[in-house]
Amino acid sequence: MPTPLDYERMLRGAALRVTRPRVAVLSAVHEHPHADTDSIITAVRAGLGGVSHQAVYDVLRALTSAGLLRRIEPQGSVARYEARVGDNHHHVVCRSCGAIADVDCAVGSTPCLTASHDHGFTIDEAEVVYWGLCPACSTATSS
């Protein structure tokens, strides 16, 4: 888990000013992968006290634009944020409880980046979402 000093380095490396809300949001997302905005706000407020919703939204937007966070929004879900950036990983989502986990892209060649027809686009990323039931929901369903 990164330290506050690591978060400061990340911000400076992205040419962003180091502020307490930015450090707190980075920390919250690292500690709670795939968290929604309300969960991030709760975590940030636990560490900083009174921080407005808008301030957290603004920080999330800035950190996502700078490439320090990734915003994902599985169908039927609110936006979620993760700190795992810079790779082409995917997600698996539980249809029942909404739990989300990372799934690494295929090893070796990247078949998910080879579209059957690219329509002239230069493709640099593919988003794949796997759907199913998490272990807890699978057990509850079969009981």
Residue, then its C-alpha position, 0 to 999 in steps of 0.5 A: m500500500p502506498t504511503p502519503l509520500d508516495y501519493e505526493r510523488m504521484l501527484r507531482g509526477a502528474a503535474l498536479r498540485v499536492t493538496r490534502p483532498r487529493v492525497a485523501v482521495l488517492s488513499a481512499v481509492h487505493e484502500h477501496p478498489h472499485a469504490d463508488t463516489d459515496s464510499i470515497i466521500t465517506a473514507v475521505r471525510a473520515g480522514l479529513g473531516g468536512v470535505s464537500h461532495q463537489a470537492v471530492y467529485d472535482v478531485l476524482r475528475a482531476l485524478t482520472s484526467a491525469g491518469l492516476l485513477r481509472r473510472i469504470e461504470p459497469q452496466g446498471s452500476v454507478a461510477r466506480y474508481e480504481a487505482r490500477v491504471g496503465d494496463n489492459h485489465h478487465h473486470v468481473v461483476c456479480r449480477s446479484c450483489g454487484a461485487i467487482a474484481d479485476v481480471d488480467c487480460a489474456v497472456g501473450s498476444t492481446p486478442c482483445l485488442t484485435a477487432s474484427h473490423d477497426h473502422g479506421f480507428t487506432i485501437d489502444e484499449a479494449e474493455v471487457v466485462y465478465w458477468g456472473l455470480c460471486p462465490a458468496c452469491s453462488t453459495a446462497t443461490s444453491s442453498 
